[in-house]
């Protein structure tokens, strides 16, 4: 969530929080119901926690952490996967199933082994007719969701037969063994135990006797066997870092992440699981989110205000408070906590989206312009954030800047990979700009990068744009 998981946008509304999958956002949070299928969730706090756990592993694998995209998938099934393009997906169901940080890091290390070994590319299944276009469509769906277009992404994923594709991409037992060994090497390099990976697999040893269709998705694509587990255990127990415990800081962050996910995706269950008598920070966090999700904003805000007494400089609590106020129609009250969240974490794009969304919804021309400035900052931090471009288009239209509104809409569709729509809006935007302006040149670039038709190219050539922009 960057802050919390957000619901499908309303009017000028936006989102922060967690996302769908393949994707939706919990952040700008698009919170999708479990019935709607897997969703890509965006949440700054959770993404940062996952990267703090995973980045040392990526480095040990010779990967650049900034190049690995961690996808948080809102889905109760236990699954994780690695895809081409250095993308690592973790289902919320798997995170909630893990009992401690070491177990989760073991799974991350294993999937990193697949990425480092090039297994998603080498899998023999990729050569099958139909799988390549399926994967391409699936990849576009993921990108669309990550860009802030969960509906478009979900449609692409549905068309790609997402679950079937993941099943078809099952790794060979040889690749699984190599990924296991690589994972242990990465963990040892970072001074961490591989015990969690063994224990995680051992809990599901019984899966090997099930038929394929009765296994958890993770163990359909990652074949499990008792022999594999015992070989892994033997090597783990011989490593110098065997038995190294998780740090208290790692355990607390892990608990916070699980509590946040629980509160958003299992609100009713969370109110039972995290009892009122439990005054720990993760428990209060889960209850606050659960009350918000079950339409009890006043109770949620009272809990958050109490937590802010203890942690006045926590940007995610301020963000959550602002999101709740905004979503329950208290837009003016949402401004202050959202400003505070941005002041505490100025480089978090999703927090700025929340603030920008609120400012352009205040029916105040000056604040609308300030909101536009905030959203433009977001597009510098995340150039492919389709939600920021969508909100900018709405704000420009409200201000009467039709050319900028069309250009922002073209940028939105371009970020989503909807090249036909981006081209059409860019062409319409060019009509309203002076040919020497930066905006006109940018619109021309979008036209040329969006699979222009022969007619488009002739028109650009006639005016000299095609030559000038090469």
C-alpha positions in Angstrom: 0.0 0.0 0.0 2.1 2.7 -0.2 0.0 3.4 2.1 -2.8 1.2 2.1 -4.2 -0.9 -0.4 -6.4 1.1 -2.6 -9.6 0.5 -4.0 -10.6 1.0 -7.6 -10.4 4.7 -8.3 -13.4 6.9 -7.8 -13.9 10.2 -9.6 -10.6 12.0 -9.3 -9.6 9.4 -6.8 -6.3 7.5 -6.8 -4.7 4.8 -4.9 -1.9 3.7 -2.8 -1.2 0.5 -1.2 -1.2 -3.0 -2.6 -1.7 -4.2 -6.3 -3.3 -7.2 -8.8 -1.8 -9.9 -10.9 -0.9 -10.5 -12.1 -1.5 -7.1 -11.1 -3.5 -4.5 -9.6 -2.2 -2.1 -7.2 -2.5 -2.1 -3.6 -0.9 1.1 -4.1 -1.7 3.8 -5.5 -3.3 1.1 -4.0 -5.8 -0.7 -6.0 -7.4 -3.0 -3.6 -9.1 -5.8 -5.5 -11.4 -8.3 -4.0 -10.2 -11.9 -3.8 -13.1 -12.9 -6.1 -11.7 -10.9 -8.9 -8.6 -13.0 -9.2 -4.9 -12.3 -8.7 -3.9 -8.7 -8.5 -0.6 -6.9 -8.6 -0.3 -4.9 -5.5 1.8 -1.7 -5.0 2.8 -0.7 -1.6 5.9 1.4 -0.8 6.3 0.1 2.7 6.0 -3.6 1.7 8.2 -3.1 -1.4 10.9 -1.6 0.7 10.8 -4.4 3.2 11.0 -7.0 0.5 13.9 -5.2 -1.1 15.8 -4.9 2.2 15.5 -8.7 2.5 16.2 -9.5 -1.1 18.8 -7.0 -2.3 21.8 -8.6 -0.5 20.7 -11.9 -2.2 20.5 -10.2 -5.6 24.0 -8.8 -5.1 25.4 -12.1 -4.1 23.9 -13.5 -7.3 25.7 -10.9 -9.4 22.5 -9.0 -10.1 21.8 -5.3 -9.8 19.0 -4.9 -7.3 17.6 -1.9 -9.1 17.1 -4.1 -12.2 15.1 -6.8 -10.4 11.4 -6.0 -10.1 9.7 -7.6 -7.2 6.0 -8.2 -8.0 3.6 -8.4 -5.0 0.7 -10.5 -6.2 -2.6 -10.3 -4.4 -3.6 -13.9 -4.5 -4.3 -16.4 -1.6 -2.6 -19.3 -3.3 0.9 -20.2 -2.3 3.1 -19.4 -5.2 6.3 -17.6 -6.3 7.9 -17.3 -9.7 10.7 -15.9 -11.7 10.1 -14.6 -15.3 12.1 -13.1 -18.1 13.3 -9.6 -17.6 14.5 -10.2 -14.0 11.0 -10.2 -12.5 10.4 -12.0 -9.2 6.8 -12.6 -8.2 5.6 -13.4 -4.7 1.9 -14.2 -3.9 0.5 -12.8 -0.7 -0.6 -16.4 0.1 3.1 -17.5 0.2 4.2 -14.5 2.3 1.4 -15.2 4.8 2.3 -19.0 4.8 6.0 -18.3 5.7 6.6 -18.5 9.4 9.7 -16.3 9.6 11.9 -14.0 7.5 14.4 -16.8 6.9 11.8 -19.0 5.2 10.7 -16.1 2.9 14.4 -15.3 2.1 15.0 -18.9 1.3 12.2 -18.8 -1.3 13.5 -15.5 -2.7 17.0 -16.9 -2.9 15.7 -20.0 -4.8 13.8 -17.8 -7.3 16.9 -15.7 -7.7 18.7 -18.9 -8.5 16.3 -19.4 -11.4 16.9 -15.8 -12.6 20.7 -15.9 -12.3 20.7 -19.3 -14.1 18.5 -18.1 -16.9 16.0 -20.8 -16.3 12.9 -18.8 -17.3 14.6 -18.3 -20.7 16.0 -21.8 -21.2 13.0 -23.8 -20.1 12.1 -26.2 -22.9 8.5 -25.2 -22.5 9.3 -21.9 -24.1 9.8 -23.6 -27.4 6.3 -25.0 -27.6 4.0 -23.4 -30.0 1.7 -20.9 -28.3 3.8 -20.5 -25.2 5.9 -17.6 -26.5 2.9 -15.4 -27.4 1.3 -16.4 -24.2 4.3 -15.2 -22.2 4.5 -12.0 -24.2 0.9 -11.2 -23.5 1.4 -12.1 -19.8 4.4 -9.8 -19.7 2.5 -6.9 -21.2 -0.3 -7.6 -18.6 2.2 -7.3 -15.8 3.7 -4.1 -17.1 0.2 -2.6 -17.5 -0.7 -3.4 -14.0 2.6 -2.1 -12.6 2.1 1.1 -14.6 -1.2 1.6 -12.8 -3.7 0.0 -15.2 -5.0 -3.0 -13.3 -8.1 -3.5 -15.4 -6.1 -3.5 -18.7 -3.5 -5.7 -17.1 -6.0 -8.2 -15.8 -7.6 -8.5 -19.2 -4.2 -9.1 -20.8 -3.4 -11.7 -18.2 -6.7 -13.4 -18.6 -6.1 -13.6 -22.3 -2.6 -15.0 -21.7 -4.1 -17.9 -19.7 -1.9 -16.8 -16.8 -2.3 -19.8 -14.6 -1.8 -22.2 -17.5 1.3 -20.4 -18.5 2.8 -20.6 -15.1 2.0 -24.3 -15.0 3.6 -24.8 -18.4 6.7 -23.1 -17.2 7.5 -25.7 -14.7 11.2 -26.2 -14.1 13.0 -29.4 -14.6 14.2 -31.3 -11.5 17.7 -30.5 -12.7 17.0 -26.8 -12.8 15.3 -27.0 -9.4 18.4 -28.6 -7.9 20.6 -26.0 -9.4 18.4 -23.2 -8.1 18.5 -24.9 -4.6 22.3 -25.0 -4.6 22.6 -21.4 -6.0 20.2 -20.2 -3.3 22.3 -21.7 -0.5 25.4 -20.1 -2.0 23.7 -16.7 -2.1 22.5 -17.0 1.5 25.9 -18.1 2.7 27.6 -15.2 1.0 25.3 -12.9 2.9 25.9 -14.6 6.2 22.4 -16.1 6.4 21.2 -19.6 7.1 19.6 -21.8 4.4 17.6 -23.6 7.1 14.5 -21.6 6.3 14.4 -22.9 2.7 14.7 -26.5 4.0 12.0 -26.0 6.6 9.6 -24.3 4.2 9.9 -27.2 1.7 9.7 -29.8 4.5 6.4 -28.4 5.7 5.0 -29.4 2.3 6.8 -32.7 1.8 3.4 -34.4 1.6 2.7 -32.5 -1.7 4.8 -35.0 -3.6 2.2 -37.7 -3.2 -0.6 -35.6 -4.6 -1.7 -35.6 -8.2 -0.6 -32.6 -10.2 -3.9 -30.8 -10.1 -4.1 -31.2 -6.2 -0.8 -29.6 -5.5 -0.2 -26.0 -4.5 0.7 -23.9 -7.6 4.2 -23.4 -6.3 4.9 -27.1 -6.2 3.3 -27.7 -9.6 6.0 -25.6 -11.3 8.7 -26.5 -8.7 8.7 -30.3 -8.4 9.3 -31.4 -4.8 10.6 -34.7 -3.5 11.9 -36.1 -0.3 15.3 -36.8 -1.9 15.6 -33.2 -2.9 14.8 -32.0 0.6 17.3 -34.3 2.2 20.0 -33.4 -0.2 19.3 -29.7 0.6 19.3 -30.3 4.3 22.6 -32.1 4.2 24.3 -29.2 2.5 22.6 -26.6 4.7 23.7 -28.3 7.9 27.3 -28.3 6.7 27.4 -24.5 6.0 29.1 -22.1 8.5 26.0 -19.9 8.7 23.7 -22.8 9.6 21.6 -21.8 12.6 22.2 -18.1 12.3 18.9 -16.5 13.5 16.9 -13.7 12.0 17.6 -10.3 13.5 15.0 -8.7 15.7 14.7 -5.9 13.2 14.0 -8.4 10.3 11.4 -10.3 12.4 9.6 -7.1 13.3 9.5 -5.9 9.7 8.3 -9.4 8.6 5.5 -9.2 11.2 4.5 -5.7 10.0 4.4 -6.8 6.4 2.2 -9.8 7.2 -0.1 -7.7 9.4 -0.5 -5.1 6.7 -1.3 -7.8 4.1 -3.7 -9.5 6.4 -5.5 -6.3 7.3 -6.1 -5.5 3.6 -6.9 -8.9 2.2 -8.4 -10.7 5.2 -10.0 -7.9 7.2 -12.7 -9.9 9.0 -10.2 -12.7 9.8 -7.7 -10.1 11.0 -10.1 -8.7 13.6 -10.2 -12.2 15.1 -6.5 -13.1 14.6 -5.1 -9.8 16.0 -7.1 -9.5 19.2 -7.8 -6.2 21.0 -5.7 -7.5 23.9 -2.6 -7.6 21.6 -1.1 -4.1 21.9 1.9 -4.8 19.7 2.5 -2.5 16.7 1.8 -5.1 14.1 -1.4 -6.1 15.7 -2.7 -2.5 16.0 -1.6 -1.9 12.4 -3.6 -4.9 11.2 -6.7 -3.9 13.2 -6.6 -0.3 12.0 -6.4 -1.5 8.3 -9.1 -4.1 8.9 -11.5 -1.5 10.5 -10.8 0.7 7.4 -11.6 -2.1 5.1 -14.8 -3.0 7.0 -16.1 0.5 6.7 -15.4 1.7 10.2 -13.1 4.7 9.4 -13.5 6.5 12.8 -12.3 3.4 14.7 -9.4 3.0 12.3 -8.3 6.6 12.7 -8.5 6.4 16.4 -6.1 3.5 16.3 -3.8 5.2 13.9 -3.7 8.4 16.0 -2.7 6.3 19.0 0.1 4.7 16.9 1.3 8.1 15.8 1.8 9.1 19.4 4.4 6.4 19.5 5.7 6.9 16.0 5.1 10.5 14.9 7.6 10.3 12.1 6.2 7.1 10.4 5.3 8.2 6.9 3.1 5.1 6.3 0.8 5.8 9.2 0.3 9.4 8.0 -0.3 8.0 4.5 -2.8 5.5 5.8 -4.7 8.1 7.8 -4.8 10.4 4.7 -6.0 7.6 2.5 -8.8 6.7 4.8 -10.0 10.3 5.1 -9.9 10.7 1.4 -11.7 7.5 0.5 -14.5 8.3 3.0 -15.1 11.8 1.5 -13.2 13.9 4.0 -10.9 15.2 1.3 -10.0 18.5 3.1 -8.9 16.6 6.2 -6.8 14.2 4.1 -4.5 17.0 2.9 -2.5 17.5 6.2 -1.6 13.9 6.9 -0.7 13.3 3.2 1.6 16.4 3.3 3.2 15.0 6.4 3.8 11.6 4.7 5.5 13.3 1.7 7.6 15.5 3.9 8.8 12.4 5.7 9.5 10.4 2.6 9.8 12.8 -0.4 11.1 10.2 -2.9 8.1 7.9 -2.6 6.1 8.3 -5.8 3.0 6.6 -4.4 2.8 9.0 -1.5 3.0 11.9 -3.8 0.3 10.5 -5.9 -2.0 10.4 -2.9 -1.2 14.1 -2.1 -1.6 15.1 -5.7 -4.9 13.4 -6.0 -6.3 15.1 -2.9 -5.1 18.5 -4.0 -6.8 18.3 -7.4 -10.0 17.3 -5.7 -10.3 20.3 -3.4 -12.0 22.6 -5.9 -9.4 25.2 -5.3 -7.5 26.5 -8.4 -4.3 27.2 -6.5 -4.2 23.8 -4.8 -5.1 22.1 -8.1 -2.0 23.7 -9.6 0.0 22.5 -6.7 -1.5 19.0 -7.1 -0.4 19.1 -10.8 3.1 19.9 -9.7 3.1 17.0 -7.3 1.9 14.6 -10.0 4.5 15.9 -12.4 7.1 15.1 -9.8 5.7 11.5 -9.7 6.3 11.2 -13.5 9.9 12.1 -12.9 10.3 9.4 -10.2 8.3 6.8 -12.2 8.0 7.7 -15.8 5.7 4.8 -16.5 3.2 5.5 -13.7 0.0 5.5 -15.7 -2.1 6.5 -12.7 -0.2 9.7 -12.3 -0.6 10.5 -16.0 -4.4 9.7 -15.7 -4.8 12.1 -12.8 -2.8 14.8 -14.6 -5.1 14.5 -17.6 -8.1 15.0 -15.4 -6.5 18.0 -13.7 -5.5 19.6 -16.9 -9.0 19.1 -18.4 -10.5 20.7 -15.3 -8.1 23.7 -15.8 -9.1 24.0 -19.4 -5.7 22.9 -20.8 -7.0 20.5 -23.5 -3.6 20.1 -25.2 -1.9 19.0 -22.0 -4.9 16.8 -21.1 -4.6 15.0 -24.4 -0.8 14.7 -24.1 -1.1 13.3 -20.5 -3.7 10.8 -21.7 -1.3 9.7 -24.5 1.4 9.3 -21.9 -1.0 7.2 -19.8 -1.8 4.8 -22.6 1.9 4.7 -23.7 2.9 3.6 -20.1 0.2 0.9 -20.3 1.5 -0.4 -23.6 -1.8 0.6 -25.4 0.0 2.0 -28.4 -3.1 2.5 -30.6 -4.7 4.7 -28.0 -1.5 6.5 -27.1 -0.9 7.3 -30.8 -4.4 8.6 -31.3 -4.3 11.0 -28.3 -0.8 12.2 -29.2 -2.0 13.0 -32.7 -4.9 15.0 -31.3 -2.5 16.7 -28.8 -0.2 17.9 -31.6 -3.1 19.9 -33.1 -3.2 22.1 -30.0 0.5 22.9 -29.6 2.9 25.2 -31.4 5.4 23.2 -33.5 8.3 24.6 -31.7 7.1 23.6 -28.3 8.4 20.8 -26.1 4.9 19.4 -25.8 4.5 19.2 -29.6 7.8 17.4 -29.9 7.0 15.0 -27.1 3.6 14.2 -28.8 5.4 13.6 -32.0 7.9 11.2 -30.3 4.9 9.2 -28.9 3.3 9.0 -32.3 6.5 7.6 -33.8 7.1 5.2 -30.9 3.5 3.9 -31.0 3.5 1.8 -34.2 2.3 4.7 -36.5 0.4 3.7 -39.6 1.7 4.4 -43.1 -0.7 7.3 -43.3 0.7 8.7 -40.0 4.3 8.4 -41.3 3.4 10.1 -44.6 1.8 13.0 -42.7 4.9 13.3 -40.4 7.2 13.0 -43.4 5.3 15.7 -45.3 5.8 18.2 -42.4 9.4 17.1 -41.9 8.7 15.6 -38.4 9.7 12.1 -39.3 13.2 13.2 -40.4 13.7 15.7 -37.6 12.8 13.3 -34.8 15.1 10.5 -35.9 
